[in-house]
Amino acid sequence: MRARCGGKVSVRLTLDEALKLFLNGEPDEAKLILRDLANAIVGVEQLAQEIHKPSKSVHRMLSASGNPTMANLSAIIGAVGFALNVRIDMRVAHS
């Protein structure tokens, strides 16, 4: 996969925001951000090839009414992160 847009720092921050939204219980907003990122970075057709899913299914998964499985969501996040050359680390903070 190759990035097709400039400003990778801001795009990486947008991916970070999408992940935070998912983890904080706002999957609908996160999905739309992820859809926009996928379109900007690789395009849905290329993303679908990367995750071995039909492009129509990927469009549906990332739509406002889409309901992707955790496996599909993980594959999408992984593919977008790979295109951005981003490693995703998760940490649990104790309050």
VMD Tcl script that draws the C-alpha trace (Angstrom):
set ca {
  {0.00 0.00 0.00}
  {1.18 3.51 -0.62}
  {0.09 6.81 0.86}
  {-1.56 9.14 -1.63}
  {-1.77 12.28 0.46}
  {0.64 14.72 2.04}
  {0.69 15.77 5.65}
  {1.30 12.33 7.15}
  {1.66 13.81 10.65}
  {-1.90 15.16 10.65}
  {-3.19 11.94 9.07}
  {-1.47 9.92 11.80}
  {-3.11 12.12 14.41}
  {-6.45 11.49 12.73}
  {-5.85 7.72 12.94}
  {-4.99 8.20 16.61}
  {-8.26 10.11 17.13}
  {-10.27 7.37 15.42}
  {-8.71 4.73 17.67}
  {-9.42 6.80 20.78}
  {-13.04 7.22 19.72}
  {-13.42 3.45 19.26}
  {-11.91 2.75 22.65}
  {-14.05 5.42 24.31}
  {-17.32 4.00 23.06}
  {-17.94 6.18 20.02}
  {-17.66 3.66 17.18}
  {-19.96 5.46 14.75}
  {-17.84 8.62 14.67}
  {-14.64 6.56 14.60}
  {-15.90 4.54 11.64}
  {-16.57 7.66 9.61}
  {-13.11 9.04 10.37}
  {-11.59 5.70 9.43}
  {-13.58 5.72 6.16}
  {-12.26 9.19 5.32}
  {-8.71 8.08 6.15}
  {-9.02 4.96 4.01}
  {-10.26 7.06 1.09}
  {-7.47 9.62 1.52}
  {-4.62 7.18 2.07}
  {-5.21 4.17 -0.15}
  {-8.72 4.25 -1.56}
  {-11.40 1.72 -0.72}
  {-10.67 -0.47 -3.76}
  {-7.02 -0.94 -2.73}
  {-7.98 -1.35 0.93}
  {-10.46 -4.08 -0.03}
  {-7.70 -5.94 -1.89}
  {-5.34 -5.59 1.06}
  {-7.82 -7.07 3.53}
  {-9.20 -9.64 1.05}
  {-12.77 -8.36 1.08}
  {-15.05 -7.16 -1.71}
  {-14.94 -3.36 -2.06}
  {-18.72 -3.19 -1.70}
  {-18.41 -4.89 1.70}
  {-15.72 -2.44 2.81}
  {-17.90 0.50 1.73}
  {-20.78 -0.98 3.73}
  {-18.60 -1.67 6.81}
  {-17.41 1.93 6.94}
  {-20.79 3.52 6.24}
  {-22.80 5.24 8.97}
  {-25.01 2.15 9.28}
  {-22.18 -0.37 8.82}
  {-21.47 -2.97 11.47}
  {-17.98 -4.40 10.85}
  {-16.78 -7.35 12.88}
  {-13.82 -6.81 15.17}
  {-11.70 -8.90 12.79}
  {-12.62 -6.70 9.81}
  {-12.15 -3.52 11.81}
  {-8.76 -4.70 12.98}
  {-7.75 -5.53 9.41}
  {-8.83 -2.08 8.20}
  {-6.98 -0.28 11.00}
  {-3.92 -2.43 10.39}
  {-3.93 -1.74 6.65}
  {-4.34 2.02 7.11}
  {-1.62 2.03 9.78}
  {0.68 0.05 7.49}
  {0.11 2.53 4.66}
  {1.08 5.32 7.04}
  {4.07 3.37 8.35}
  {2.57 3.54 11.85}
  {2.98 1.01 14.63}
  {0.00 0.97 16.99}
  {0.77 0.53 20.69}
  {-1.90 0.37 23.36}
  {-1.30 1.08 27.03}
  {-3.62 0.90 29.97}
  {-3.41 3.90 32.26}
  {-4.38 3.54 35.90}
  {-6.20 6.49 37.40}
}
mol new
graphics top color blue
foreach p $ca { graphics top sphere $p radius 0.5 }
foreach p [lrange $ca 0 end-1] q [lrange $ca 1 end] { graphics top cylinder $p $q radius 0.2 }
display resetview
